[in-house]
Structure formats: C-alpha cells, structure tokens
Amino acid sequence: MNQFVPNRPLTIPSNMRFFNSNNDLVSQLYPIVDGSTLPDPTNSFIPFVASQVSLIKDQLVSVNTILSAYNSRISALEVTVSQIQSSGATAIPVVNGGCLNGSIAAPMQNVMALLVTNACNYNTVLGTPTALSLAILAQCANLASADSYSNPGSPMSSLSGWATTPTTVAQMENNQWLAYCDARAGITQALLQSTPKCSDIHINMSGYYDSSIQTIYVSFPNSSYPVGTIDLGASTITVSDSSGHSMITTLTSPNLLSYLNGGLTGVLSLPLTSTISQIETYTVTLYAVLNLANNATVCPNISSWVAGQTISYSLQPLITTNVLYTVSLLDASSGSVVVATVTYTNPTTPQNHTFSALTAGHTYNIRVSVTINGDVTTVCPLISNTV
C-alpha cells in the first residue's frame, strides 16, 4: 500500500527558520513544490531539511577534527606537566639585573638575592636608616647661623648650596664638604697671618777677648728664629783691628743656627791669626746668611719624563748642606700608595733616577720632601705623570 506525504505546509522548527530573498521570515514550507525537478531547499521542506542535516554533518566532522587535534595537544601537555612535576623543575621569570650583575635576563631569584645582600652590606658599611638619621641630626648646634671663615661676617647658611635643616645623608654630606672647605679657607688665612718673615729672626751677639790665649769668644744670648729657618752655610764673622787687618771665619759646619739659642753651648771660639794685632781694639762683625723654608727656597728644580713603563727624573738641589731630600713615587690610580722611595743627603750635583716596571695606564705622582737640619720638613708640589 503506497502512502504519500500530504502536500500541505509543514512547520519549520524554530531554530531552523530563515529569511528568504524578500527578507520574509520563513516558518512553513510545502513538502515538495510541484513541477520541481531540482527542488529548491528554500521552497520545499524536505530538501530544506536534507540540506540542514548535511550542513550539520559537515560541522560535526569539522568539530571532531578540531577536538582530535586538541586532544593530542592536551595529551602532550599532560606528559610535559607530568615530567616537570617528576623532575621538580619550575619556570623562573627573568628580569633585568642592571648594575647588580650586568645581565638583562637574570633569574628573578638571583636578582632578589643580590638586592638582599646589598641591602645588608649597605647597613653594615653605612649604618642602618636609624643610625643615618641620628648622624644627620648630629650636626653642630646652630651651625647654620655660625660665622663663616671664608666669608667673615656672614653665617654658614650664606654659603652656596647650604642646607639649613638637612634631612638626608646627601644634604648632610653637602654641608660637611662646605664646612670643610670653609675651615680650609680659615686655616689658609691664619697661616698667611702667621707665616714667619725674615724680620722674625732675632740675633743678639756679645763677646769677650781672652788675651792669655789670644782668642775672642762670641755668644748669641736671647737670639731666636722661627720654625722653618734655613741656614745656607754661608754666614761669616769678621774680626777687624784698627789697623785695617781682618780675619774672616765662615760658619759652615757647624753653622750659625747651631750656635743660636744656646746650641753648642752658644759660644763660638775665634783664635786670632798672626795678621791681627794682639794689642788692638777689635771689631767683630756677623754677616748672617739665613732663609725661611718655603717651596720657592727649598724645593729643588725637578724635571720628569715617561718612556714605556718607566718614569725618570732629574733633581737639581737648591740646598746642599744639612739637608735630606726624600723622593717618593705614589700610584695615584691605586689610592696614592707609595711605590718606591729614594733619598739624597747633602747632594751637590743633579741627581737622576728611573722608576721601572710601572703599570700601564696608571697615573703616578713624584713627591719631594725636603728636611732641613733634621727637623724642618717641607713637602713640595706633586709632579704627575701617566704611563
């Protein structure tokens, strides 16, 4: 028995309804439109449903393909995670280590460890924040209003850059340097005021004649001279008689300073020579040749030159008696440590020397110290050379 689908409109499920070319919502379709050799799915229910089922099938195939690929990737991830968990390995973020280790991709835990270590080292060397705060507060009371040495009549707060109420270590250090430089200015002024002058040398001379041994004795009571006085070994004492005869004694060794202030018992013995009348009245004249220690009168003329990894110099002494020259080579590139030292005692000719096996690229300073009479030392300006 043949059964036929009645050719009347069939309702399309709501999730399959569509808009036709006229933009009308199609909710019903006839099973098959009469005379259709190739039924149009948009006009006939059965072809429409068939096309939708075919589309769904294609989509299911695509979904299954995608799911299969995802399943493979998930399986691979599970294996990888399992391996990581078994090995105990973890993924460590990397950061820029900057000045801590110089790496732009350093493991985070390494950078953190360096930060902690540095912070602890800073506390050890610089002090804790509390200690630094107390140090800032330790500034002299009323220092800002105290008189400045470099600018008399003005307070310290008038110095350029002065922090009246410092609250940071930087401000404290700034004030310390300003105070230090201000103190140096004051000391310099004091030294200028107290620098000895030739007028500060006082020599008193007295003497008597012992006729029994034809000897004149000369002493220098209440004589004085400032620290830094240099005896050039050329002072003379002249004994003259009224007939024009004279006897000159040069005070070289011992020199004049050896007799002043009671040195060498303070008495100079001058036996008369045969040219001097034994019954005359004598005149004793002192010609004192003294100088004051300073760079211009004490420091030798010195020239230096570099050849490869050596530094040579030639020293021309200005003073040749009762003097010790100490020549030191300082490595300015390594904290001014003394590399070598050469000494000269009473040199009368130019002295030459070469410092060898020096470090390339380093700057060296030649320092000359001049010691007069064993107690007065003058340090001359440094002479710089770079190897």
DAMOTA-V353012 format. One record per backbone hydrogen bond with DSSP energy under -1.0 kcal/mol. CO is the residue of the C=O (numbers start at 1). NH is the residue of the N-H. E is the energy in kcal/mol with one decimal. If there is no record, write none. Layout:
# DAMOTA-V353012
co=CO nh=NH e=E
co=CO nh=NH e=E
This chain:
# DAMOTA-V353012
co=6 nh=8 e=-2.0
co=10 nh=29 e=-2.1
co=13 nh=16 e=-2.2
co=18 nh=26 e=-3.9
co=20 nh=23 e=-2.2
co=24 nh=20 e=-2.5
co=26 nh=18 e=-1.0
co=27 nh=12 e=-3.4
co=29 nh=10 e=-3.2
co=30 nh=45 e=-3.7
co=31 nh=46 e=-1.6
co=33 nh=36 e=-1.6
co=40 nh=43 e=-2.4
co=40 nh=44 e=-2.1
co=44 nh=48 e=-1.8
co=45 nh=49 e=-3.0
co=46 nh=50 e=-2.4
co=47 nh=51 e=-2.6
co=48 nh=52 e=-2.1
co=49 nh=53 e=-2.5
co=50 nh=54 e=-2.3
co=51 nh=55 e=-2.3
co=52 nh=56 e=-2.6
co=53 nh=57 e=-2.3
co=54 nh=58 e=-2.3
co=55 nh=59 e=-2.4
co=56 nh=60 e=-2.5
co=57 nh=61 e=-2.4
co=58 nh=62 e=-2.2
co=59 nh=63 e=-2.9
co=60 nh=64 e=-2.7
co=61 nh=65 e=-2.1
co=62 nh=66 e=-2.4
co=63 nh=67 e=-3.0
co=64 nh=68 e=-2.3
co=65 nh=69 e=-2.0
co=66 nh=70 e=-2.7
co=67 nh=71 e=-2.7
co=68 nh=72 e=-2.0
co=69 nh=73 e=-2.1
co=70 nh=74 e=-3.0
co=71 nh=75 e=-2.3
co=72 nh=76 e=-2.1
co=73 nh=77 e=-2.5
co=74 nh=78 e=-2.5
co=75 nh=79 e=-2.0
co=76 nh=80 e=-2.3
co=77 nh=81 e=-3.1
co=78 nh=82 e=-2.3
co=79 nh=83 e=-2.3
co=80 nh=84 e=-2.6
co=81 nh=85 e=-2.8
co=82 nh=86 e=-2.2
co=83 nh=87 e=-2.2
co=84 nh=88 e=-1.7
co=93 nh=108 e=-2.8
co=95 nh=106 e=-3.1
co=97 nh=100 e=-2.1
co=98 nh=102 e=-2.3
co=103 nh=97 e=-3.4
co=106 nh=95 e=-2.9
co=107 nh=111 e=-1.8
co=108 nh=112 e=-2.5
co=109 nh=113 e=-2.0
co=110 nh=114 e=-2.2
co=111 nh=115 e=-2.3
co=112 nh=116 e=-2.4
co=113 nh=117 e=-2.5
co=114 nh=118 e=-3.0
co=115 nh=119 e=-2.4
co=116 nh=120 e=-2.2
co=117 nh=121 e=-2.6
co=118 nh=122 e=-2.9
co=119 nh=123 e=-2.0
co=120 nh=124 e=-2.0
co=121 nh=125 e=-2.7
co=122 nh=126 e=-3.3
co=128 nh=132 e=-2.7
co=129 nh=133 e=-2.1
co=130 nh=134 e=-2.1
co=131 nh=135 e=-2.1
co=132 nh=136 e=-2.1
co=133 nh=137 e=-1.6
co=140 nh=143 e=-1.7
co=144 nh=157 e=-2.5
co=146 nh=156 e=-1.9
co=151 nh=154 e=-1.9
co=154 nh=148 e=-2.8
co=155 nh=158 e=-1.7
co=156 nh=159 e=-2.0
co=159 nh=162 e=-2.1
co=168 nh=172 e=-2.1
co=169 nh=173 e=-2.9
co=170 nh=174 e=-2.3
co=171 nh=175 e=-2.4
co=172 nh=176 e=-2.3
co=173 nh=177 e=-2.4
co=174 nh=178 e=-2.2
co=175 nh=179 e=-2.8
co=176 nh=180 e=-2.7
co=177 nh=181 e=-2.9
co=178 nh=182 e=-2.2
co=179 nh=183 e=-2.4
co=180 nh=184 e=-2.4
co=181 nh=185 e=-2.0
co=182 nh=186 e=-1.8
co=183 nh=187 e=-2.7
co=184 nh=188 e=-2.8
co=185 nh=189 e=-2.0
co=186 nh=190 e=-2.2
co=187 nh=191 e=-2.9
co=188 nh=192 e=-2.3
co=189 nh=193 e=-1.9
co=190 nh=194 e=-1.8
co=191 nh=195 e=-1.3
co=197 nh=200 e=-2.3
co=198 nh=201 e=-1.8
co=202 nh=224 e=-2.9
co=206 nh=219 e=-3.2
co=208 nh=217 e=-3.1
co=210 nh=213 e=-1.1
co=210 nh=215 e=-1.9
co=214 nh=272 e=-2.9
co=215 nh=210 e=-3.3
co=216 nh=270 e=-2.8
co=217 nh=208 e=-1.9
co=218 nh=268 e=-4.1
co=219 nh=206 e=-2.5
co=220 nh=223 e=-1.1
co=224 nh=202 e=-2.8
co=226 nh=229 e=-1.5
co=228 nh=293 e=-4.3
co=230 nh=291 e=-2.5
co=235 nh=251 e=-3.5
co=236 nh=287 e=-3.6
co=237 nh=249 e=-2.6
co=238 nh=285 e=-3.0
co=239 nh=247 e=-2.4
co=240 nh=283 e=-2.9
co=241 nh=244 e=-1.7
co=245 nh=241 e=-2.5
co=247 nh=239 e=-2.9
co=249 nh=237 e=-2.3
co=250 nh=252 e=-1.4
co=256 nh=259 e=-2.1
co=256 nh=260 e=-1.3
co=260 nh=263 e=-1.7
co=263 nh=266 e=-2.4
co=264 nh=267 e=-1.0
co=268 nh=218 e=-2.9
co=270 nh=216 e=-2.4
co=273 nh=276 e=-1.4
co=283 nh=240 e=-2.8
co=285 nh=238 e=-3.4
co=287 nh=236 e=-2.6
co=289 nh=232 e=-1.2
co=291 nh=230 e=-4.7
co=294 nh=298 e=-2.2
co=295 nh=299 e=-1.2
co=301 nh=316 e=-3.4
co=303 nh=314 e=-2.3
co=305 nh=312 e=-2.7
co=309 nh=358 e=-2.4
co=310 nh=307 e=-2.1
co=311 nh=355 e=-3.4
co=312 nh=305 e=-2.1
co=313 nh=353 e=-1.8
co=314 nh=303 e=-1.8
co=315 nh=351 e=-2.9
co=316 nh=301 e=-2.0
co=322 nh=373 e=-2.6
co=323 nh=346 e=-2.4
co=324 nh=371 e=-2.6
co=325 nh=344 e=-2.5
co=326 nh=369 e=-2.6
co=327 nh=342 e=-3.0
co=328 nh=367 e=-3.0
co=329 nh=339 e=-3.6
co=330 nh=332 e=-1.1
co=330 nh=365 e=-2.7
co=331 nh=334 e=-1.5
co=331 nh=336 e=-1.8
co=337 nh=331 e=-2.7
co=340 nh=329 e=-2.7
co=342 nh=327 e=-3.7
co=344 nh=325 e=-3.1
co=351 nh=315 e=-3.3
co=353 nh=313 e=-2.2
co=355 nh=311 e=-2.3
co=359 nh=362 e=-1.8
co=362 nh=387 e=-2.4
co=363 nh=332 e=-1.6
co=363 nh=333 e=-1.0
co=364 nh=385 e=-2.8
co=365 nh=330 e=-2.9
co=366 nh=383 e=-1.8
co=367 nh=328 e=-3.0
co=368 nh=380 e=-3.0
co=369 nh=326 e=-2.7
co=370 nh=378 e=-2.8
co=371 nh=324 e=-2.0
co=372 nh=375 e=-2.1
co=372 nh=376 e=-2.3
co=376 nh=372 e=-3.7
co=378 nh=370 e=-3.1
co=383 nh=366 e=-3.2
co=385 nh=364 e=-3.6
